[in-house]
Amino acid sequence: MAALLLAPPLSAQEESVHLDYDVSIGCPDRAAFIAEITARTTRARFVDEGANVRTFKATIRVQGERIVGSLMSNTGEAGAERRISGRTCAEVASALGLITALAIDPSASTRASSAASPETPDLTQKATAAAATDTGTKASSASVSVDEKNAIQPPRSSWGLSWHGQGEASYGLTEEGANLAMLGGAIDIEVGPFARERKGPLFRLGMFLMRSPTVSQSDPQPLGEATFTRVGGRLSCSPLALRISGAFELHPWLIVEMGRLNGSGTNGPGDLLTATQDDHVLWLAIGEGIELRGILGERLWLTLDFRATETLNHQTFVFHYLQRRTPITAVPFLEGILGAGVGGPIL
């Protein structure tokens, strides 16, 4: 456990405070953390972020068998950060709440919170002592070591499992025949450290199903109509996450797809055939994309993504009629995909 001064003492007046709260799944939520502070002082008034507003950033992470929390303020010494470690998220959140309350109000109550573990009463006492000592003096950029063994242990990732599903619309550019538009969706299983601790990389494995509206062709007379269905599997990797704010992130994705594209001809004198005299072709594509993720609490997030895929095999679907070969569409050489979805943790 370690602690550093965040800010000089405040006046006795009520102060507007903005809280940036980022914790691992299973830890107390933002409302519970604010309750820890307001139970100790009445001087804090929490507001949205704005100019000349004091901001605290609280972070709690699972590191192996320990829970490590940190607290920073935009009014503290440059580089100053308080760090607390414990055995449960609740006791670490309680200690960080106490430090925050004392930074806002030096006369805040130091009574032990009911959320703290009775087996570790010294956590609150040491947090109080560190905060009280630092309130009377300027902050040091070095941390005060409480548990040196745990403080120097390298963090260990705790992998998590999540689900993700989304609707998709695509538009593919072809070299022969009409361009191919399709609608459908995909469902994925997502695994990675970020699924639990919000840091990459992420991996997804899932399935997709897409279907086109009716495609028609006439050359010069109507030869028929066709519909197309694409089904297969998708493997994706996001090497990193780019944090925009406490609630939004950007994820770049690298994608590999494998499946098949089926064509079915109807309502015409000709039969829909491919160049290989079959009604389906291999779908093999690579792609890249960018996803905007909005975090809605600990159990749900929304996604909006755009992808571009390039196919590795280019075959054409055609109508055969009276010795004539009329292309109706083909495997797109380039396809743009827009998707919107929802996801959440499983483990």
C-alpha positions as CSV (number, residue, x, y, z in Angstrom):
1,M,0.0,0.0,0.0
2,A,1.3,3.5,-0.8
3,A,0.0,7.1,-0.7
4,L,1.0,10.5,-2.1
5,L,-0.5,13.9,-1.6
6,L,-2.9,15.0,-4.2
7,A,-3.6,18.6,-3.4
8,P,-3.2,21.4,-0.8
9,P,-5.9,21.9,1.8
10,L,-9.2,23.5,0.8
11,S,-11.3,26.1,2.4
12,A,-14.4,25.3,4.4
13,Q,-16.7,26.2,1.6
14,E,-18.5,23.7,-0.6
15,E,-16.5,22.8,-3.7
16,S,-17.5,21.6,-7.1
17,V,-15.7,18.3,-7.9
18,H,-15.6,16.1,-11.0
19,L,-14.9,12.4,-10.6
20,D,-13.3,10.2,-13.3
21,Y,-13.9,6.7,-12.0
22,D,-12.4,3.6,-13.8
23,V,-12.5,0.2,-12.1
24,S,-12.4,-3.5,-12.9
25,I,-15.6,-5.4,-13.2
26,G,-16.9,-6.5,-9.8
27,C,-15.6,-3.4,-7.9
28,P,-18.0,-0.9,-6.3
29,D,-19.6,1.4,-8.9
30,R,-19.2,5.2,-9.2
31,A,-22.3,5.9,-7.1
32,A,-20.9,3.7,-4.2
33,F,-17.6,5.5,-4.4
34,I,-19.3,8.9,-4.3
35,A,-21.3,7.7,-1.2
36,E,-18.0,6.9,0.5
37,I,-16.9,10.5,0.1
38,T,-20.2,12.2,0.9
39,A,-20.6,10.0,4.1
40,R,-17.4,11.7,5.4
41,T,-17.9,15.3,4.2
42,T,-20.7,17.6,3.1
43,R,-18.3,20.0,1.2
44,A,-18.1,18.0,-2.0
45,R,-20.6,18.8,-4.8
46,F,-20.1,16.5,-7.8
47,V,-20.6,18.0,-11.2
48,D,-19.8,17.3,-14.9
49,E,-16.4,18.1,-16.1
50,G,-15.8,21.8,-16.9
51,A,-13.4,24.7,-16.6
52,N,-11.9,25.5,-13.2
53,V,-13.4,22.3,-11.7
54,R,-11.3,20.2,-9.5
55,T,-11.0,16.7,-11.0
56,F,-10.1,13.4,-9.2
57,K,-9.2,10.3,-11.2
58,A,-9.7,7.0,-9.3
59,T,-8.6,3.7,-10.8
60,I,-8.9,0.2,-9.3
61,R,-7.3,-2.9,-10.9
62,V,-7.0,-6.6,-10.2
63,Q,-3.3,-7.5,-10.1
64,G,-3.0,-11.2,-9.3
65,E,-4.3,-11.8,-5.8
66,R,-4.1,-8.2,-4.9
67,I,-6.4,-5.2,-5.7
68,V,-4.4,-2.0,-6.4
69,G,-6.0,1.4,-6.5
70,S,-4.6,4.8,-7.5
71,L,-5.9,8.4,-7.1
72,M,-4.8,11.5,-8.9
73,S,-6.0,15.1,-9.0
74,N,-5.5,18.0,-11.5
75,T,-4.5,20.3,-8.6
76,G,-1.8,18.1,-7.0
77,E,1.9,18.2,-7.5
78,A,3.1,17.2,-11.0
79,G,3.4,13.4,-11.1
80,A,1.8,13.0,-7.7
81,E,-0.2,9.8,-7.3
82,R,-1.6,7.9,-4.4
83,R,-1.7,4.1,-4.5
84,I,-3.4,1.7,-2.2
85,S,-3.4,-2.1,-2.3
86,G,-5.7,-4.5,-0.5
87,R,-7.4,-7.9,-0.7
88,T,-10.8,-6.7,-1.9
89,C,-12.1,-4.0,-4.2
90,A,-14.5,-2.7,-1.4
91,E,-11.7,-2.0,1.0
92,V,-9.5,-0.3,-1.6
93,A,-12.4,1.8,-2.8
94,S,-13.2,2.8,0.8
95,A,-9.5,3.8,1.4
96,L,-9.5,5.9,-1.8
97,G,-12.8,7.5,-0.8
98,L,-11.3,8.5,2.5
99,I,-8.2,10.0,0.9
100,T,-10.4,11.9,-1.6
101,A,-12.7,13.2,1.2
102,L,-9.6,14.4,3.2
103,A,-8.2,16.1,0.2
104,I,-11.5,18.0,-0.2
105,D,-12.1,18.6,3.5
106,P,-9.2,18.1,6.0
107,S,-11.8,17.8,8.8
108,A,-13.6,15.0,7.1
109,S,-14.6,12.0,9.2
110,T,-12.0,9.2,9.3
111,R,-14.4,6.7,10.8
112,A,-13.8,3.2,9.2
113,S,-16.3,2.5,6.4
114,S,-18.6,-0.6,6.8
115,A,-17.3,-1.7,3.3
116,A,-13.8,-2.2,4.6
117,S,-12.6,-5.7,5.6
118,P,-12.4,-6.2,9.4
119,E,-9.3,-8.2,8.9
120,T,-7.4,-5.2,7.6
121,P,-8.3,-2.2,9.9
122,D,-4.8,-0.7,9.4
123,L,-5.6,0.1,5.7
124,T,-8.0,2.9,6.7
125,Q,-5.7,4.1,9.5
126,K,-2.6,4.3,7.3
127,A,-4.6,6.0,4.5
128,T,-5.7,8.5,7.1
129,A,-2.2,9.0,8.5
130,A,-0.7,9.5,5.0
131,A,-3.5,11.9,3.9
132,A,-3.3,13.9,7.2
133,T,0.5,14.1,7.1
134,D,0.6,15.2,3.5
135,T,-2.2,17.8,4.0
136,G,0.1,19.8,6.3
137,T,3.1,19.7,3.9
138,K,3.8,19.9,0.2
139,A,3.5,16.7,-1.8
140,S,6.5,14.6,-2.6
141,S,6.7,12.9,-6.0
142,A,7.9,9.7,-4.4
143,S,5.4,7.3,-2.9
144,V,5.3,6.3,0.8
145,S,5.7,2.5,0.8
146,V,3.3,0.6,3.0
147,D,3.7,-2.9,1.6
148,E,6.9,-2.9,-0.4
149,K,6.7,-6.5,-1.5
150,N,3.3,-6.0,-3.1
151,A,4.2,-2.6,-4.5
152,I,7.1,-4.0,-6.6
153,Q,5.3,-7.0,-7.9
154,P,4.7,-6.7,-11.7
155,P,1.0,-6.6,-12.6
156,R,-0.5,-9.8,-13.8
157,S,-3.3,-9.8,-16.3
158,S,-6.6,-11.4,-15.5
159,W,-8.2,-12.5,-18.7
160,G,-12.0,-12.3,-19.2
161,L,-14.6,-13.6,-21.5
162,S,-17.4,-11.5,-23.1
163,W,-20.1,-11.8,-25.8
164,H,-20.8,-9.4,-28.7
165,G,-23.5,-9.3,-31.3
166,Q,-24.2,-6.8,-34.0
167,G,-26.3,-6.0,-37.1
168,E,-24.3,-5.3,-40.3
169,A,-24.9,-3.7,-43.7
170,S,-22.3,-4.1,-46.5
171,Y,-21.8,-2.8,-50.0
172,G,-19.3,-4.5,-52.3
173,L,-17.7,-3.3,-55.5
174,T,-17.5,-5.8,-58.3
175,E,-15.7,-6.0,-61.6
176,E,-18.6,-7.6,-63.5
177,G,-22.3,-7.2,-63.1
178,A,-24.1,-5.2,-60.4
179,N,-22.4,-4.2,-57.2
180,L,-23.5,-6.4,-54.3
181,A,-25.3,-5.0,-51.2
182,M,-26.1,-7.3,-48.2
183,L,-27.8,-7.1,-44.8
184,G,-27.3,-9.4,-41.8
185,G,-25.4,-9.8,-38.5
186,A,-22.8,-11.6,-36.5
187,I,-22.3,-13.0,-33.0
188,D,-18.9,-13.3,-31.4
189,I,-17.1,-14.5,-28.3
190,E,-14.5,-12.0,-27.1
191,V,-11.5,-12.9,-24.9
192,G,-8.6,-10.8,-23.6
193,P,-7.3,-8.8,-20.6
194,F,-9.4,-5.8,-21.7
195,A,-12.6,-7.8,-21.2
196,R,-11.9,-7.6,-17.5
197,E,-9.3,-4.8,-17.0
198,R,-9.9,-2.6,-20.1
199,K,-6.5,-3.1,-21.7
200,G,-5.6,-5.0,-24.9
201,P,-5.2,-7.0,-26.8
202,L,-8.6,-8.5,-27.6
203,F,-9.5,-11.5,-29.7
204,R,-12.9,-12.4,-31.3
205,L,-14.2,-15.6,-32.8
206,G,-17.6,-15.7,-34.3
207,M,-20.0,-16.4,-37.1
208,F,-21.8,-14.1,-39.6
209,L,-24.8,-14.4,-41.9
210,M,-25.6,-11.9,-44.7
211,R,-28.3,-11.9,-47.3
212,S,-28.8,-9.6,-50.4
213,P,-31.9,-8.0,-51.7
214,T,-33.0,-9.3,-55.1
215,V,-30.5,-8.7,-57.9
216,S,-31.9,-8.4,-61.4
217,Q,-30.2,-8.1,-64.8
218,S,-31.4,-7.6,-68.4
219,D,-29.2,-7.7,-71.5
220,P,-31.2,-6.4,-73.3
221,Q,-34.2,-8.5,-72.2
222,P,-34.9,-9.6,-68.6
223,L,-33.0,-12.8,-67.9
224,G,-34.0,-13.4,-64.3
225,E,-33.4,-12.5,-60.7
226,A,-31.2,-13.8,-58.0
227,T,-30.6,-13.6,-54.3
228,F,-27.3,-14.1,-52.5
229,T,-26.4,-15.5,-49.1
230,R,-23.0,-15.3,-47.3
231,V,-22.3,-17.4,-44.3
232,G,-19.0,-18.2,-42.5
233,G,-16.6,-17.6,-39.6
234,R,-14.7,-14.6,-38.6
235,L,-11.5,-14.2,-36.5
236,S,-10.6,-10.7,-35.3
237,C,-7.8,-9.2,-33.2
238,S,-7.6,-5.7,-31.7
239,P,-4.0,-5.1,-30.6
240,L,-4.8,-2.1,-28.4
241,A,-7.5,0.2,-27.0
242,L,-7.4,4.0,-27.4
243,R,-9.2,5.7,-24.5
244,I,-11.2,8.8,-25.5
245,S,-12.8,9.4,-22.2
246,G,-14.1,7.5,-19.2
247,A,-17.0,6.1,-21.2
248,F,-15.6,5.8,-24.8
249,E,-12.8,3.9,-26.5
250,L,-11.6,3.3,-30.0
251,H,-10.5,-0.2,-31.1
252,P,-8.6,-0.9,-34.3
253,W,-9.4,-4.5,-35.7
254,L,-7.6,-6.9,-38.0
255,I,-10.0,-9.4,-39.5
256,V,-9.9,-12.7,-41.4
257,E,-13.1,-14.2,-42.8
258,M,-13.8,-17.6,-44.4
259,G,-17.1,-19.1,-45.6
260,R,-19.1,-19.3,-48.8
261,L,-21.2,-17.1,-51.0
262,N,-24.4,-18.8,-52.3
263,G,-26.4,-17.6,-55.3
264,S,-30.0,-18.7,-56.2
265,G,-31.6,-17.7,-59.5
266,T,-35.4,-17.2,-59.8
267,N,-38.1,-15.9,-62.1
268,G,-36.1,-16.1,-65.4
269,P,-35.6,-18.3,-68.4
270,G,-32.0,-18.9,-67.5
271,D,-30.4,-20.7,-64.5
272,L,-28.0,-18.9,-62.2
273,L,-24.6,-20.5,-62.5
274,T,-21.1,-19.5,-61.6
275,A,-18.1,-19.6,-63.8
276,T,-17.4,-23.1,-62.4
277,Q,-21.0,-24.3,-63.1
278,D,-21.8,-24.3,-59.4
279,D,-24.2,-22.2,-57.2
280,H,-21.7,-21.2,-54.6
281,V,-18.1,-19.9,-54.4
282,L,-15.5,-19.7,-51.6
283,W,-15.5,-16.5,-49.5
284,L,-12.1,-15.7,-48.3
285,A,-11.3,-12.2,-47.2
286,I,-9.0,-10.1,-45.0
287,G,-9.9,-6.7,-43.6
288,E,-9.4,-3.9,-41.1
289,G,-11.7,-1.7,-39.2
290,I,-12.2,0.8,-36.4
291,E,-14.8,0.4,-33.6
292,L,-16.1,3.0,-31.2
293,R,-17.2,1.5,-27.9
294,G,-19.4,3.2,-25.4
295,I,-19.3,1.7,-21.9
296,L,-22.7,1.6,-20.1
297,G,-21.8,0.5,-16.6
298,E,-20.1,-2.7,-15.7
299,R,-22.3,-5.2,-17.6
300,L,-23.0,-3.6,-21.0
301,W,-21.4,-1.7,-23.8
302,L,-22.5,-0.5,-27.2
303,T,-20.4,-0.6,-30.4
304,L,-20.3,1.2,-33.8
305,D,-17.8,0.1,-36.3
306,F,-16.7,0.5,-39.9
307,R,-14.7,-2.1,-41.7
308,A,-13.2,-2.6,-45.2
309,T,-12.6,-6.1,-46.5
310,E,-10.6,-7.3,-49.5
311,T,-11.5,-10.7,-51.0
312,L,-8.8,-13.1,-52.1
313,N,-10.8,-14.9,-54.7
314,H,-12.8,-13.2,-57.5
315,Q,-15.4,-15.3,-59.2
316,T,-18.5,-14.3,-61.1
317,F,-22.1,-15.3,-61.0
318,V,-23.7,-15.4,-64.4
319,F,-26.9,-16.2,-66.3
320,H,-26.6,-18.6,-69.2
321,Y,-29.2,-18.2,-71.9
322,L,-29.1,-19.2,-75.6
323,Q,-25.3,-19.4,-75.7
324,R,-25.1,-16.1,-74.0
325,R,-23.2,-15.5,-70.7
326,T,-24.5,-12.5,-68.8
327,P,-22.8,-11.5,-65.5
328,I,-25.3,-10.6,-62.8
329,T,-22.8,-10.0,-59.9
330,A,-19.5,-11.2,-58.6
331,V,-17.4,-11.7,-55.5
332,P,-16.6,-8.1,-54.5
333,F,-13.0,-7.0,-54.7
334,L,-13.6,-4.4,-52.1
335,E,-16.4,-4.2,-49.5
336,G,-17.4,-1.6,-46.9
337,I,-19.3,-2.7,-43.8
338,L,-21.1,-0.6,-41.2
339,G,-22.1,-2.4,-38.0
340,A,-23.9,-1.5,-34.7
341,G,-23.9,-3.9,-31.8
342,V,-24.0,-4.6,-28.1
343,G,-21.8,-6.7,-25.8
344,G,-21.1,-7.6,-22.2
345,P,-19.0,-9.7,-19.9
346,I,-19.6,-13.4,-19.3
347,L,-16.7,-14.2,-16.9
